[in-house]
Amino acid sequence: MRNFLETGRLTLRPFQAGDLDALVGLDSDPAVMAFLTGGKATPREVYEERLPGMMAGRGRLDCWIWAAIEKASGDFVGWFSLRPDPARGPDEAELGYRLRRAVWGRGYATEGAALMVEKAFTDFGLERVFALTMSVNLASRRVMDKVGLTYLRTFFDDWPEVIAGAEHGDVEYALTRADWRRREIAQRTGR
């Protein structure tokens, strides 16, 4: 299951050892990290430790994560993932994505996230996909809407560090396999 995936403009592939610098560069951009760490970079040592696990073949209850490569240029543009949460059960996974600021506004987040949702229900046998973000992260919320996830709730967690906008809480969006199928049928039949 961890083979190459494709959209019209992206190739999603397993991570490789040579992706270390690209990952560090992605997480070094304060704008990319604004809604995750308040703009603080992820230290290189963290990715030196994480990358082998990101490259490893995983089972159904582990994270599925792909490097996103722009077909036209061959450049690393970010990543997409489905990460099961053991507390929620084996049939659910969290949709995740992170893209370089240079490609924001091109529709890549929606394109890759839509593929993740499709794969979750067709290839991975999941029953529910959910996504979380800060309430004030409007761009990410638009992606969630565009790929069919529905707003469920706003919640407030205690985070180790408070970042700008945290006072508005976080949001959860979700989509079930049944709702995804209904949407797919409606799109095909025009209903």
Phi and psi in degrees as a GROMACS rama.xvg file:
@    title "Ramachandran Plot"
@    xaxis  label "Phi"
@    yaxis  label "Psi"
@TYPE xy
-93.636  36.4407  ARG-2
-89.3359  -167.663  ASN-3
-74.6104  141.691  PHE-4
-123.14  154.366  LEU-5
-138.03  145.139  GLU-6
-114.851  -173.515  THR-7
-60.9358  -35.14  GLY-8
-121.769  -4.10047  ARG-9
-126.365  145.998  LEU-10
-110.33  128.009  THR-11
-107.676  122.573  LEU-12
-133.627  161.489  ARG-13
-60.304  150.621  PRO-14
-67.5388  153.784  PHE-15
-128.976  160.29  GLN-16
-56.2171  -34.6234  ALA-17
-70.4081  -2.80088  GLY-18
-86.2634  -2.873  ASP-19
-55.5346  -51.0124  LEU-20
-62.8249  -37.3693  ASP-21
-65.4159  -40.8291  ALA-22
-65.2108  -44.4975  LEU-23
-62.5511  -41.9009  VAL-24
-63.0557  -42.2487  GLY-25
-58.4184  -49.115  LEU-26
-82.6753  2.06654  ASP-27
-92.733  -9.05058  SER-28
-83.6752  115.778  ASP-29
-56.9157  -33.2149  PRO-30
-67.9196  -39.1093  ALA-31
-63.9701  -37.9627  VAL-32
-93.6849  2.19105  MET-33
-53.8074  -44.7868  ALA-34
-93.1554  5.75836  PHE-35
-111.335  -45.3837  LEU-36
-132.072  8.61295  THR-37
75.9437  15.4177  GLY-38
104.238  -4.48598  GLY-39
-73.5595  139.102  LYS-40
-73.6904  149.818  ALA-41
-80.4345  125.316  THR-42
-61.8407  145.521  PRO-43
-53.9482  -38.4274  ARG-44
-60.0847  -32.9408  GLU-45
-62.6001  -46.1951  VAL-46
-72.5269  -28.4751  TYR-47
-61.173  -35.3312  GLU-48
-79.1347  -38.955  GLU-49
-79.0584  -33.2467  ARG-50
-57.1983  -42.7468  LEU-51
-57.5402  -39.6228  PRO-52
-68.1184  -34.3838  GLY-53
-67.9375  -28.1558  MET-54
-85.3889  -22.197  MET-55
-68.5933  145.516  ALA-56
-64.6608  136.8  GLY-57
-121.558  158.036  ARG-58
-91.3083  -175.647  GLY-59
-62.5215  -29.0553  ARG-60
-97.5802  10.1378  LEU-61
-108.411  174.125  ASP-62
-74.6454  135.26  CYS-63
-102.802  119.015  TRP-64
-138.711  138.917  ILE-65
-129.527  141.432  TRP-66
-75.9499  136.586  ALA-67
-101.164  123.426  ALA-68
-118.538  128.509  ILE-69
-72.0178  123.645  GLU-70
-61.7748  -43.2107  LYS-71
-62.8849  -38.4376  ALA-72
-108.565  -21.1676  SER-73
80.1971  7.10584  GLY-74
-82.8483  145.532  ASP-75
-68.1406  125.878  PHE-76
-115.71  -8.27787  VAL-77
149.693  -148.846  GLY-78
-150.883  161.842  TRP-79
-133.275  146.752  PHE-80
-148.855  160.298  SER-81
-126.956  118.398  LEU-82
-121.414  108.033  ARG-83
-62.0802  145.866  PRO-84
-113.775  108.602  ASP-85
-53.6314  -30.2159  PRO-86
-68.3882  -21.9971  ALA-87
-97.3108  -10.3142  ARG-88
104.955  165.66  GLY-89
-76.3464  -8.20777  PRO-90
-102.291  11.6538  ASP-91
-126.424  150.401  GLU-92
-147.586  150.583  ALA-93
-90.8467  126.398  GLU-94
-76.4579  132.164  LEU-95
-136.872  153.855  GLY-96
-161.365  147.99  TYR-97
-149.484  126.29  ARG-98
-126.899  149.871  LEU-99
-61.0801  142.03  ARG-100
-58.152  -31.385  ARG-101
-60.8541  -21.1628  ALA-102
-109.466  4.56871  VAL-103
-60.8742  146.374  TRP-104
84.3576  3.53175  GLY-105
-99.8339  -2.00172  ARG-106
86.0522  5.85156  GLY-107
-65.2837  -38.3886  TYR-108
-61.4269  -44.0939  ALA-109
-66.7783  -42.2682  THR-110
-61.0902  -48.8049  GLU-111
-70.937  -40.2672  GLY-112
-65.0555  -38.1796  ALA-113
-62.3239  -39.0882  ALA-114
-65.7242  -40.367  LEU-115
-60.7252  -43.7773  MET-116
-62.1762  -46.3851  VAL-117
-58.4256  -48.7325  GLU-118
-63.7501  -36.0401  LYS-119
-56.6738  -41.6816  ALA-120
-91.831  -26.7002  PHE-121
-94.6924  -45.089  THR-122
-99.5335  -33.3542  ASP-123
-97.2332  -7.67606  PHE-124
67.2226  25.4552  GLY-125
-77.8161  156.388  LEU-126
-103.584  -18.2447  GLU-127
-154.023  138.815  ARG-128
-119.021  135.237  VAL-129
-130.095  162.563  PHE-130
-144.727  147.117  ALA-131
-127.317  143.856  LEU-132
-160.129  171.115  THR-133
-69.348  145.741  MET-134
-54.5023  -35.5885  SER-135
-82.671  -2.14212  VAL-136
-85.5979  76.9388  ASN-137
-65.8285  -34.1715  LEU-138
-64.2115  -44.3398  ALA-139
-67.1895  -38.323  SER-140
-63.0788  -36.7815  ARG-141
-63.5144  -39.9558  ARG-142
-61.3229  -46.3176  VAL-143
-57.7321  -44.8681  MET-144
-60.585  -47.5366  ASP-145
-62.987  -30.8238  LYS-146
-92.3843  8.18088  VAL-147
98.1503  -1.1036  GLY-148
-72.8328  148.588  LEU-149
-113.156  137.889  THR-150
-61.1449  130.594  TYR-151
-109.682  -44.9029  LEU-152
-165.543  160.275  ARG-153
-109.526  136.81  THR-154
-140.84  162.774  PHE-155
-125.545  119.612  PHE-156
-111.246  159.88  ASP-157
-90.1901  109.228  ASP-158
-97.1219  150.224  TRP-159
-59.2208  -35.8892  PRO-160
-129.164  133.251  GLU-161
-84.7633  132.05  VAL-162
-119.037  161.727  ILE-163
-54.3749  130.617  ALA-164
95.4389  -10.6506  GLY-165
-61.4477  -25.8614  ALA-166
-65.2371  -14.4296  GLU-167
-92.4655  -4.92377  HIS-168
83.5421  -173.959  GLY-169
-114.841  162.129  ASP-170
-125.609  152.812  VAL-171
-120.995  134.39  GLU-172
-120.726  154.819  TYR-173
-156.091  162.171  ALA-174
-147.738  133.415  LEU-175
-94.6779  160.865  THR-176
-59.7557  -42.2336  ARG-177
-61.3347  -44.3515  ALA-178
-67.5121  -37.2723  ASP-179
-62.5433  -44.5194  TRP-180
-60.4641  -45.582  ARG-181
-58.455  -43.0078  ARG-182
-64.2329  -43.3279  ARG-183
-61.9506  -43.4528  GLU-184
-64.5407  -43.6487  ILE-185
-61.6025  -39.168  ALA-186
-68.0494  -39.3734  GLN-187
-70.1459  -36.6713  ARG-188
-94.9238  -8.01488  THR-189
76.1095  21.0884  GLY-190
